[in-house]
Amino acid sequence: MEDHRIVLELHVSPAGDDSAPGTPDEPFATIDRARRAAREATGDVIVHLGAGTHVLTEPLALDPADRRIAFQAAGYGTADQEAAVISGGREISGWQVHDGVWRAEVGDLDTRHLYADGRRAERAGIDGIPGDARRTPTGYVTDSRAPLAWQPGVEFVYRGVYPWTEARCGVAAVAPDGDSTAISMRQPAFGWALELYRSAWDGEVMDGPGLPTRVENDLAFLTEPGTFVLDRSRPGQHVLHYLPRPDEDPQRTRVVAPVLETLLHATGVRDISFRGLVFADATWLRPGGDRGFLHYHGNNFYDGGGVEEVVVVEGQSWVTVPSDTKSVPAGVVLDDATGIRFEGCRFTRLGAGGLSTSGGSDITVRGCDFDTLGGAGISISESRQVLVEDNLVRQIGLDHSGSPGISLAGTTGCTVAHNHVTDVPHCGIVAGPAGGTRIERNLVTRTMGVLADGGGVYVSGPQGDSHDSGATVSGNVIEDTRTPYNFGLYTDYGASWVTVEDNVVVRADSTAVLHVSPPLENVRYRNNFWDADPLGSDSVPDGVTYEDNTTIADEDRLRSATAHIRDRAGRIR
C-alpha cells in the first residue's frame, strides 16, 4: 500500500545536469528528467524549479503514470520565491542590421509571434488591399500592381465579417491579369469562408466575406517600430526581419520567437499541482495554413463539415452557422484530468489561449494572471466541478478578437468567482449551455474592445432544468462595455433557468436585453442596479421575471447605493 505521507523533493535548474541526483546542490537540468524520477516515487513529490528560463524542446506530456506531483517555483509562497519560466521559445541571435532593420537567418523556424525583452512585436501589416479591389470566386482583383511583389506567407484579416467574428485566410498566389492584379486565396479556407459567412438582415444579403480589413506579413509593410516579418520564400532558409523600437539594441535586447504550440499537455492525470510558475512563449500556426482560421463565435472556429441556416425573421433576416466547430487550443491543455491545481501562476506570451480543459473534474485555477495572449484566457469544456477564482485576465485575444476572457461550455457545477477580467476584445465571461454554473462577484471592466454583439457577462442556451440546477449570475460589477451593440449583462439565444441578481452595470451600450431570439425562458432579473433601463424592461416577455431592479442614472448616487456589492467584487483582497 502506498504511503502518500512520504514526500520526495526534486530540484531542477537551467544550469543543472540530468545525470545529477536532483538535489538542491546538484539539480537536474530538465523538467522531464524530474518527471521521470517522480514516477519512481511511492509517495507525494515536489519538483522545485529554480530561477531562470526552462526551455522546452517539445511539450511536457503528462499521462496517468504521473500523479501526486507538485511542480512549483523554488521558494514558492515565501519572500525568496524564485522566478521560474517554462518557455517554448527560441532566442534569436546573429542579427545583421540593414537600414535600421534587424535581419537574422533562422533556418526552418516557423512562428507567428515575436517578443523583444518580453514585449510583444506585431506582425507588420497594412489596412486592406492596395488600389481599387473587388472580390472574385477565388480571391480578389485590384488595379494596383503592388501585390505582385508580395512574398509567400501574406495573410488577409477580416475583422467584423460578422459583427462578433474575425477571420484569417492566406494568399496562395498573385499574378498579373491584364492591367489588373489577381490574388488567389488559399483553399479550402476561402471556399469555406464563402460558404460560412452568408446572412441577410432586413432583406440586405451578405454573400461571403468582403474585402479584408488588414493584410499582414510582407517586407513592404515593415514601417512601424516594434513590428516583424518572417520571410519563408526559401524553404529551410527562413529570414526574420524586425524593425526595433528606439530603445532596443541588437547586442542587448533579448528577442524570443515562440516555437512550440503547446507547453504542457496533461491527459488522464490525477492530483497534479502547479504553483508560482510562468508559462510563456508559444505560437499557433493553424491560421497560416490552407484551412485558415474561420472564426464563428467565442472560442470556436469552423473546420469544414457544412453550415446551417438559422432564420431570425421569416423572409427578412437569417444567418448561417457551422454544423460543427473546433475550439481554439491553449498553451496549457488538460484532457480528462482530475484533481488539478494551478495557483499563483502566470500564462503569458502565448499565441492561442492560456489554459484549456476538456472533460475531467475537480480542477482549481486560483490566483493566476493571464495576459498577452493570442486567444482566450481560460476555456473550460465538458468539465465538472471547476473553480476559477481570484484570477486576473487582461490583454487577451490579441490575434483572435472574438476570444473571451473566461469561457464555460457543457460544464457541470462550475464556479467563476472573484476574478478581474479587463481589456478584452469581446466578451468578458461566457457561459454556454451548462448545468449549475455560478458566476459570482467578478469585476468585469473594459470588455468588447474590438468586436460587437456580446457582453461583459454572456450566458446562452439551457442552464439546467430548474432554478436550483440552473445558472446564477450574482454580485458582479460590470463597467465600460465599449463597442456599439453590446449588453453589460447578456442572456441570449434561448437562455433558460438563469437567475441574474445583485449585479451592477454602468457605462454599457445597453445594460441588458430581455427580448432575444430564441426567447428567454425561466430567466429571473432581480435586485440589480444599473445606470439605464434594460432593453425590453418596459414590456417584459413571458419567459422573464423582472422585479426589484433599480435604475440610477447619476453615477455618484449609483456608486454610493452599490458600495456593498462593489466591496465584495473582484479579486480577493
VMD Tcl script that draws the C-alpha trace (Angstrom):
set ca {
  {0.00 0.00 0.00}
  {1.37 3.38 -0.98}
  {2.25 5.80 1.79}
  {1.41 9.24 0.43}
  {2.83 10.89 3.56}
  {6.31 10.32 2.17}
  {7.47 13.40 0.24}
  {10.27 13.27 -2.28}
  {11.71 16.67 -3.18}
  {13.46 17.12 -6.52}
  {15.23 20.20 -7.86}
  {15.63 21.50 -11.42}
  {17.83 24.34 -12.66}
  {18.51 25.60 -16.20}
  {22.19 25.23 -15.25}
  {21.75 21.71 -13.88}
  {22.66 18.27 -15.21}
  {20.22 15.44 -15.95}
  {22.82 12.94 -14.77}
  {22.87 14.63 -11.35}
  {20.77 13.32 -8.40}
  {18.29 16.23 -8.46}
  {19.26 17.64 -5.06}
  {19.44 21.35 -4.17}
  {23.22 21.33 -4.73}
  {23.12 19.05 -7.79}
  {19.85 19.73 -9.59}
  {18.51 18.19 -12.76}
  {18.63 20.27 -15.95}
  {15.15 19.49 -17.33}
  {11.61 19.21 -16.04}
  {11.13 15.97 -17.95}
  {14.02 14.35 -16.07}
  {12.37 15.31 -12.79}
  {9.05 13.95 -14.04}
  {10.68 10.59 -14.81}
  {12.26 10.49 -11.38}
  {8.92 11.34 -9.76}
  {7.32 8.32 -11.42}
  {9.59 6.05 -9.38}
  {8.45 7.51 -6.07}
  {5.89 5.82 -3.82}
  {4.51 8.98 -2.24}
  {3.95 12.65 -2.92}
  {6.61 14.50 -4.92}
  {7.51 18.18 -5.04}
  {9.55 19.38 -8.01}
  {11.22 22.72 -7.29}
  {12.04 24.77 -10.41}
  {14.91 27.19 -9.88}
  {15.22 30.71 -11.21}
  {15.61 31.23 -14.93}
  {14.08 30.07 -18.19}
  {13.38 26.36 -18.51}
  {13.31 25.92 -22.29}
  {11.23 23.06 -23.67}
  {12.18 21.48 -26.98}
  {8.92 19.54 -27.02}
  {5.71 19.82 -25.00}
  {5.78 18.44 -21.48}
  {3.41 15.45 -21.73}
  {1.87 14.07 -18.55}
  {-0.16 10.84 -18.52}
  {-1.80 8.59 -15.88}
  {1.62 7.37 -14.70}
  {2.21 10.91 -13.41}
  {0.28 11.54 -10.20}
  {0.59 13.28 -6.85}
  {3.25 15.68 -8.11}
  {3.54 19.38 -7.33}
  {5.61 21.43 -9.78}
  {6.45 24.74 -8.16}
  {8.82 27.67 -8.25}
  {11.63 27.22 -5.75}
  {10.73 29.02 -2.52}
  {7.05 29.16 -3.52}
  {4.95 31.12 -1.06}
  {7.93 32.76 0.66}
  {9.76 36.04 0.24}
  {12.51 34.09 -1.52}
  {10.29 32.64 -4.26}
  {12.30 32.36 -7.48}
  {11.15 33.41 -10.96}
  {10.85 30.17 -12.92}
  {9.68 30.41 -16.54}
  {8.62 27.40 -18.62}
  {9.22 28.54 -22.20}
  {8.57 27.12 -25.65}
  {10.62 29.83 -27.31}
  {13.93 30.17 -29.09}
  {16.25 33.10 -28.53}
  {17.21 34.77 -31.81}
  {20.82 35.84 -32.24}
  {23.21 36.71 -35.05}
  {21.36 39.83 -36.06}
  {22.57 41.89 -39.01}
  {21.36 45.46 -39.37}
  {20.36 46.89 -42.76}
  {18.81 50.37 -42.98}
  {17.67 50.12 -39.37}
  {16.03 46.69 -39.81}
  {17.40 43.71 -37.88}
  {17.79 40.58 -40.01}
  {18.51 37.01 -38.84}
  {18.77 33.69 -40.67}
  {16.55 31.28 -38.72}
  {16.60 28.03 -40.77}
  {13.23 26.29 -40.78}
  {11.78 28.33 -37.90}
  {8.05 28.90 -38.33}
  {6.29 31.24 -35.95}
  {3.59 33.89 -35.92}
  {4.89 35.67 -32.84}
  {7.92 37.55 -31.55}
  {8.88 39.18 -28.24}
  {11.65 41.69 -27.56}
  {12.62 41.88 -23.87}
  {9.19 40.42 -23.14}
  {7.31 43.00 -25.19}
  {5.06 41.72 -27.95}
  {6.05 42.62 -31.51}
  {3.20 42.82 -34.00}
  {3.25 41.22 -37.44}
  {3.76 44.03 -39.96}
  {0.65 44.90 -41.91}
  {-1.37 47.45 -43.86}
  {-5.04 48.37 -43.89}
  {-6.66 46.49 -46.76}
  {-5.73 45.59 -50.34}
  {-3.96 48.42 -52.21}
  {-5.90 50.01 -55.06}
  {-9.49 49.57 -56.20}
  {-10.22 45.95 -55.31}
  {-13.18 43.61 -55.65}
  {-13.84 40.01 -54.72}
  {-13.86 37.14 -57.24}
  {-14.90 33.48 -56.81}
  {-11.30 32.53 -55.98}
  {-9.98 35.70 -54.35}
  {-9.64 39.33 -55.40}
  {-8.61 41.55 -58.25}
  {-7.17 45.05 -57.89}
  {-5.90 47.78 -60.19}
  {-2.76 48.12 -58.02}
  {0.49 46.41 -59.07}
  {1.90 46.48 -55.50}
  {0.69 42.94 -54.59}
  {2.85 41.49 -57.38}
  {5.88 41.99 -55.11}
  {4.34 40.29 -52.08}
  {6.33 37.37 -50.62}
  {4.81 33.95 -49.77}
  {3.02 33.94 -46.43}
  {0.88 37.06 -46.83}
  {-2.37 36.75 -44.89}
  {-5.72 38.57 -45.01}
  {-7.62 39.51 -41.84}
  {-11.40 40.03 -41.87}
  {-12.37 41.94 -38.74}
  {-16.11 42.02 -38.19}
  {-17.07 39.77 -41.11}
  {-19.95 39.11 -38.73}
  {-20.08 41.78 -36.00}
  {-18.83 39.16 -33.50}
  {-16.35 37.44 -35.82}
  {-12.77 37.86 -37.10}
  {-11.38 35.51 -39.76}
  {-7.96 34.89 -41.35}
  {-7.15 33.44 -44.79}
  {-3.78 33.15 -46.51}
  {-2.86 34.28 -50.02}
  {-1.95 31.40 -52.36}
  {-0.67 33.31 -55.40}
  {-0.54 36.75 -57.01}
  {-0.32 37.20 -60.79}
  {-0.84 39.86 -63.48}
  {-4.31 39.87 -65.04}
  {-4.17 42.29 -67.96}
  {-3.99 45.75 -66.46}
  {-5.02 44.36 -63.07}
  {-3.58 42.05 -60.41}
  {-5.30 38.79 -59.48}
  {-4.98 37.50 -55.92}
  {-5.81 33.81 -55.42}
  {-6.61 32.74 -51.86}
  {-5.61 29.51 -50.16}
  {-8.08 26.64 -50.26}
  {-10.13 25.18 -48.72}
  {-10.18 28.20 -46.36}
  {-11.51 30.73 -48.85}
  {-14.17 28.40 -50.23}
  {-15.29 27.63 -46.71}
  {-15.45 31.37 -45.96}
  {-17.76 31.91 -48.94}
  {-20.00 29.16 -47.57}
  {-19.94 30.18 -43.91}
  {-20.19 33.95 -43.93}
  {-23.59 34.41 -45.54}
  {-26.52 36.25 -43.97}
  {-29.41 38.59 -44.58}
  {-30.61 41.39 -42.37}
  {-33.80 43.30 -43.17}
  {-33.51 41.95 -46.71}
  {-29.87 43.03 -47.24}
  {-27.77 40.00 -48.15}
  {-24.11 39.40 -47.24}
  {-22.76 36.74 -49.60}
  {-19.43 35.69 -48.11}
  {-16.61 37.89 -46.79}
  {-15.96 41.21 -48.44}
  {-12.61 42.97 -48.66}
  {-10.09 42.24 -45.90}
  {-9.61 44.86 -43.22}
  {-5.88 44.14 -42.90}
  {-3.07 42.47 -44.86}
  {-0.08 41.05 -42.93}
  {3.47 39.69 -43.28}
  {5.29 41.31 -46.19}
  {8.57 43.26 -46.10}
  {6.90 46.25 -47.73}
  {4.68 46.56 -44.65}
  {7.62 46.84 -42.23}
  {7.32 50.54 -41.42}
  {6.29 50.72 -37.75}
  {8.80 50.17 -34.91}
  {8.06 47.03 -32.93}
  {6.85 45.00 -35.95}
  {8.29 41.97 -37.72}
  {8.05 39.82 -40.85}
  {9.03 36.18 -41.32}
  {10.23 35.57 -44.89}
  {9.64 31.90 -45.80}
  {10.24 32.27 -49.54}
  {13.21 29.85 -49.35}
  {12.27 26.54 -47.70}
  {14.55 25.77 -44.78}
  {16.25 29.16 -45.08}
  {13.73 31.45 -43.44}
  {14.73 35.01 -42.59}
  {13.33 37.03 -39.70}
  {13.11 40.81 -40.13}
  {12.44 43.07 -37.15}
  {12.08 46.85 -37.05}
  {13.16 47.70 -33.48}
  {11.78 50.24 -31.09}
  {14.04 53.24 -30.40}
  {15.30 51.85 -27.06}
  {16.32 48.43 -28.40}
  {19.80 47.27 -29.37}
  {20.72 44.07 -31.27}
  {23.54 43.31 -28.80}
  {21.49 43.79 -25.64}
  {17.84 43.16 -26.44}
  {16.70 39.57 -25.87}
  {14.45 38.56 -28.76}
  {12.47 35.33 -28.44}
  {10.49 33.58 -31.16}
  {7.97 31.04 -29.83}
  {8.43 27.63 -31.46}
  {6.15 25.19 -29.62}
  {2.39 25.42 -29.92}
  {1.75 23.59 -26.63}
  {3.85 23.83 -23.47}
  {2.04 21.31 -21.30}
  {-0.46 18.59 -22.25}
  {-1.80 16.52 -19.36}
  {-4.05 13.57 -20.26}
  {-5.86 11.42 -17.72}
  {-3.68 12.59 -14.84}
  {-4.69 12.88 -11.20}
  {-3.59 15.08 -8.32}
  {-1.09 17.37 -10.03}
  {-0.36 20.92 -8.87}
  {1.43 23.86 -10.47}
  {2.43 26.72 -8.19}
  {4.09 30.04 -8.88}
  {5.24 29.17 -12.40}
  {5.27 31.25 -15.58}
  {4.09 29.52 -18.77}
  {5.36 31.55 -21.73}
  {6.37 31.70 -25.37}
  {4.13 29.55 -27.57}
  {2.76 30.18 -31.05}
  {-0.21 28.77 -33.01}
  {0.38 28.06 -36.70}
  {-3.10 26.96 -37.80}
  {-4.32 30.34 -39.17}
  {-1.46 30.48 -41.70}
  {-2.26 27.11 -43.27}
  {-4.54 26.05 -46.12}
  {-7.50 25.70 -43.75}
  {-7.12 29.23 -42.37}
  {-8.93 30.46 -39.29}
  {-12.66 30.88 -39.86}
  {-13.84 32.12 -36.52}
  {-17.53 31.96 -35.74}
  {-18.21 32.83 -32.11}
  {-16.36 32.88 -28.81}
  {-13.60 30.30 -28.65}
  {-14.88 28.31 -31.66}
  {-13.94 28.19 -35.34}
  {-15.13 26.37 -38.46}
  {-13.13 23.49 -39.90}
  {-15.45 22.24 -42.62}
  {-18.43 19.94 -42.25}
  {-21.23 22.09 -43.59}
  {-23.31 25.01 -42.39}
  {-26.93 25.52 -41.39}
  {-29.24 28.47 -41.95}
  {-30.94 29.95 -38.89}
  {-33.97 32.15 -39.58}
  {-34.20 35.23 -37.37}
  {-37.17 36.94 -39.07}
  {-39.05 34.92 -41.68}
  {-38.38 36.24 -45.18}
  {-36.14 39.07 -43.92}
  {-33.25 38.02 -41.70}
  {-31.17 34.85 -41.41}
  {-27.61 33.77 -40.67}
  {-25.52 30.71 -41.46}
  {-23.92 28.82 -38.58}
  {-21.44 25.93 -38.59}
  {-22.82 22.41 -38.25}
  {-19.76 21.67 -36.14}
  {-16.89 23.68 -34.70}
  {-13.48 23.24 -33.10}
  {-12.05 25.16 -30.19}
  {-9.01 27.40 -30.29}
  {-6.31 25.49 -28.36}
  {-4.23 26.76 -25.45}
  {-0.63 26.73 -24.36}
  {-1.53 24.56 -21.37}
  {-4.04 21.76 -22.03}
  {-5.83 19.36 -19.68}
  {-7.77 16.37 -21.04}
  {-9.84 14.23 -18.67}
  {-7.70 15.33 -15.73}
  {-8.82 15.12 -12.10}
  {-7.64 16.95 -9.01}
  {-5.52 19.55 -10.83}
  {-4.48 22.82 -9.18}
  {-2.96 25.96 -10.68}
  {-2.07 28.50 -8.00}
  {-0.17 31.76 -8.37}
  {0.90 31.01 -11.96}
  {1.17 33.33 -14.94}
  {0.21 32.50 -18.52}
  {1.74 34.99 -20.94}
  {3.12 35.43 -24.48}
  {1.06 32.53 -25.84}
  {-0.17 32.51 -29.44}
  {-3.54 30.89 -28.74}
  {-5.28 30.57 -25.36}
  {-3.79 30.39 -21.89}
  {-5.35 27.35 -20.22}
  {-7.97 24.90 -21.51}
  {-9.66 21.87 -20.02}
  {-11.73 19.19 -21.74}
  {-13.55 16.70 -19.55}
  {-12.23 15.86 -16.13}
  {-13.27 17.17 -12.74}
  {-12.15 18.83 -9.52}
  {-9.95 21.47 -11.16}
  {-8.94 24.72 -9.46}
  {-7.40 27.80 -11.08}
  {-6.69 30.31 -8.33}
  {-4.65 33.48 -8.03}
  {-3.21 33.32 -11.55}
  {-2.53 36.02 -14.16}
  {-3.42 35.64 -17.84}
  {-2.07 38.30 -20.18}
  {-0.60 38.91 -23.65}
  {-2.44 36.01 -25.23}
  {-3.46 35.49 -28.85}
  {-6.68 33.77 -27.79}
  {-8.85 33.28 -24.71}
  {-7.65 33.36 -21.13}
  {-9.34 30.29 -19.60}
  {-11.54 27.84 -21.54}
  {-13.43 25.10 -19.67}
  {-15.26 22.47 -21.76}
  {-17.32 19.45 -20.64}
  {-15.63 19.54 -17.23}
  {-17.18 19.09 -13.79}
  {-16.63 20.91 -10.52}
  {-14.16 23.53 -11.73}
  {-13.33 26.56 -9.60}
  {-11.90 29.64 -11.35}
  {-11.20 32.10 -8.57}
  {-9.18 35.22 -7.82}
  {-7.51 35.47 -11.25}
  {-6.58 38.49 -13.36}
  {-7.38 38.15 -17.08}
  {-6.33 41.02 -19.31}
  {-4.97 41.84 -22.76}
  {-6.09 38.60 -24.36}
  {-7.47 37.93 -27.86}
  {-4.60 39.89 -29.41}
  {-4.63 37.73 -32.56}
  {-8.20 36.41 -32.44}
  {-10.54 39.19 -31.39}
  {-13.58 37.01 -30.74}
  {-11.84 35.34 -27.80}
  {-13.50 35.63 -24.37}
  {-11.66 36.21 -21.12}
  {-13.17 33.16 -19.38}
  {-15.48 30.67 -21.08}
  {-17.53 27.68 -19.98}
  {-19.22 25.21 -22.34}
  {-21.01 21.98 -21.47}
  {-19.84 22.15 -17.86}
  {-21.44 20.91 -14.66}
  {-21.16 22.57 -11.27}
  {-18.52 25.14 -12.23}
  {-17.89 28.39 -10.38}
  {-16.27 31.57 -11.69}
  {-15.81 33.90 -8.74}
  {-13.82 36.94 -7.62}
  {-11.90 37.35 -10.88}
  {-10.98 40.62 -12.58}
  {-11.43 40.49 -16.35}
  {-10.34 43.63 -18.18}
  {-9.14 44.95 -21.54}
  {-10.53 42.15 -23.70}
  {-11.67 42.42 -27.33}
  {-15.06 40.75 -26.96}
  {-16.95 39.09 -24.08}
  {-15.54 39.06 -20.57}
  {-17.11 35.89 -19.14}
  {-19.07 33.44 -21.32}
  {-21.25 30.50 -20.24}
  {-22.76 28.34 -22.97}
  {-25.26 25.53 -22.27}
  {-24.31 24.02 -18.91}
  {-25.63 22.99 -15.52}
  {-25.17 24.52 -12.12}
  {-22.94 27.41 -13.21}
  {-22.10 30.13 -10.69}
  {-20.72 33.46 -11.93}
  {-20.28 35.42 -8.74}
  {-18.63 38.61 -7.51}
  {-16.39 39.22 -10.51}
  {-15.18 42.63 -11.63}
  {-15.52 42.89 -15.41}
  {-14.19 46.09 -16.98}
  {-13.34 47.36 -20.46}
  {-14.77 44.46 -22.43}
  {-15.98 44.42 -26.06}
  {-13.00 46.50 -27.12}
  {-12.87 45.36 -30.77}
  {-15.88 43.35 -31.96}
  {-19.60 43.92 -31.38}
  {-22.62 41.87 -30.26}
  {-21.55 40.46 -26.92}
  {-21.38 41.40 -23.28}
  {-19.43 41.76 -20.11}
  {-21.10 38.57 -18.90}
  {-22.75 36.48 -21.64}
  {-24.98 33.45 -20.95}
  {-26.69 31.43 -23.70}
  {-28.74 28.26 -24.03}
  {-30.24 25.95 -21.38}
  {-28.54 26.16 -17.99}
  {-30.32 23.29 -16.21}
  {-33.87 22.09 -15.68}
  {-34.80 24.22 -12.68}
  {-33.59 27.31 -10.87}
  {-31.90 25.02 -8.33}
  {-29.85 23.30 -11.08}
  {-29.54 26.35 -13.31}
  {-27.12 29.26 -13.53}
  {-26.67 32.10 -11.08}
  {-25.09 35.41 -12.12}
  {-24.78 37.43 -8.94}
  {-22.76 40.15 -7.24}
  {-20.79 41.09 -10.35}
  {-19.71 44.63 -11.21}
  {-19.60 45.29 -14.96}
  {-18.19 48.58 -16.20}
  {-17.27 50.04 -19.61}
  {-18.65 47.61 -22.15}
  {-17.29 49.55 -25.08}
  {-18.21 48.83 -28.71}
  {-21.67 49.63 -30.11}
  {-24.37 46.97 -29.86}
  {-23.37 45.31 -26.60}
  {-25.03 44.42 -23.33}
  {-23.33 44.56 -19.96}
  {-25.36 41.52 -18.87}
  {-26.39 39.44 -21.89}
  {-28.71 36.45 -21.56}
  {-29.07 35.30 -25.15}
  {-30.07 32.60 -27.60}
  {-32.68 30.73 -25.63}
  {-31.06 31.05 -22.23}
  {-33.18 29.28 -19.62}
  {-33.13 28.68 -15.87}
  {-30.91 31.66 -15.12}
  {-31.03 33.92 -12.06}
  {-29.42 37.33 -12.54}
  {-29.35 39.21 -9.25}
  {-27.47 41.80 -7.19}
  {-25.25 42.91 -10.10}
  {-24.09 46.41 -11.02}
  {-23.84 47.58 -14.66}
  {-22.57 51.01 -15.72}
  {-21.39 52.57 -18.98}
  {-22.62 49.94 -21.41}
  {-24.26 50.46 -24.78}
  {-27.20 48.62 -23.19}
  {-27.28 47.36 -19.62}
  {-29.19 44.15 -20.51}
  {-31.74 42.84 -23.01}
  {-34.88 40.84 -22.28}
  {-36.15 40.18 -25.82}
  {-33.83 37.85 -27.77}
  {-34.22 35.06 -30.35}
  {-34.82 32.26 -29.48}
  {-36.65 33.78 -26.48}
  {-35.58 33.55 -22.86}
  {-37.34 31.03 -20.64}
  {-37.41 30.96 -16.84}
  {-34.91 33.81 -16.51}
  {-35.08 36.00 -13.39}
  {-33.67 39.54 -13.24}
  {-33.95 40.85 -9.70}
  {-32.26 43.30 -7.33}
  {-29.81 44.55 -9.98}
  {-28.52 48.12 -10.22}
  {-27.74 49.96 -13.47}
  {-27.46 53.41 -14.97}
  {-30.09 52.76 -17.68}
  {-33.12 50.53 -18.10}
  {-32.51 47.25 -19.95}
  {-33.98 46.84 -23.41}
  {-37.41 45.29 -23.05}
  {-37.93 46.17 -19.39}
  {-40.99 48.22 -20.39}
  {-42.59 45.14 -21.98}
  {-41.20 42.16 -20.12}
  {-41.62 38.92 -22.12}
  {-43.44 35.92 -20.66}
  {-40.26 33.93 -20.06}
  {-38.67 36.61 -17.84}
  {-39.30 37.66 -14.25}
  {-38.19 41.27 -13.75}
  {-38.50 42.57 -10.20}
  {-36.94 44.97 -7.70}
  {-34.26 46.27 -10.09}
  {-33.05 49.83 -9.66}
  {-32.01 52.36 -12.31}
  {-29.92 55.30 -11.08}
  {-28.58 57.49 -13.89}
  {-26.37 59.62 -11.65}
  {-23.05 57.78 -11.32}
  {-22.14 59.12 -7.89}
  {-25.51 58.11 -6.46}
  {-25.27 54.71 -8.13}
  {-21.80 54.14 -6.74}
  {-22.95 55.01 -3.23}
  {-26.02 52.76 -3.48}
  {-23.95 49.80 -4.66}
  {-20.94 50.08 -2.34}
  {-21.96 46.86 -0.60}
  {-21.73 44.97 -3.92}
  {-18.58 46.69 -5.17}
  {-16.68 45.97 -1.97}
  {-17.10 42.22 -2.50}
  {-16.47 42.06 -6.27}
  {-13.16 41.37 -7.98}
  {-10.00 39.72 -6.76}
  {-9.88 38.71 -3.13}
  {-8.15 41.41 -1.12}
}
mol new
graphics top color blue
foreach p $ca { graphics top sphere $p radius 0.5 }
foreach p [lrange $ca 0 end-1] q [lrange $ca 1 end] { graphics top cylinder $p $q radius 0.2 }
display resetview
